[in-house]
Amino acid sequence: MLETCPRCSNRLGPPLKSGRQVCANCGWSSAAIASQGSPSSQAGTGVGGILQVCGRILKRIFQYFSSLIQVWIGKLQKSKQNSNMKPGNMVKGLADKLSSLEQAIPTEVSDSKRPWMTVEEAFVHLGGDVRIPTSIVHSLDGRSRVPLARFREYYSEQEFKAYGLEMSLERRRAQKPWLRVLSQK
């Protein structure tokens, strides 16, 4: 092992894991330089490498176009199958879709006079103002007075009934407006 660089005479550091020594100043390395062959052998390797790369590119282009043709043929076959659909089958398919849509219509008829509200809309409905932090609303019996921050924390039906509101837990979980005025029975 050398202690100084043979090229610039600077002190060499410890050898690398591979055992090679490198000079931090000039870049000299103790690794043997691979002998460079004659220029004619390098030219042959270069042309061969270029031909190899061109061959790989052509192979990729061919694969791309063949996959495009396969997709196009698949679409043609699918459109041919759709064109062979008989009118009776089409009507049956439309009838099935219509019946599934009819079943998806909710059976609950909501009262248009009692729309669902968010917590903020219900607070305003009760006479509060969401823009004023000290604004409060009163319960129906007048015993409870709460600001919007506390009103938002209510979770049970009884807490909202005290203010004349009905809540829907399913609508709340679905993140839809979930409060409305209690129905007058």
QUIUR-V801224 format. One record per helix or strand of 3 or more residues. SS is the DSSP state (hx for helix, st for strand). FROM is the first residue (numbers start at 1). LEN is the number of residues. Records with the same first field share a line. If there is no record, write none. Layout:
# QUIUR-V801224
SS: FROM-LEN ; FROM-LEN
This chain:
# QUIUR-V801224
hx: 39-45 ; 87-18 ; 119-7 ; 148-6 ; 157-5 ; 169-5
st: 136-3 ; 145-3 ; 165-3 ; 179-3
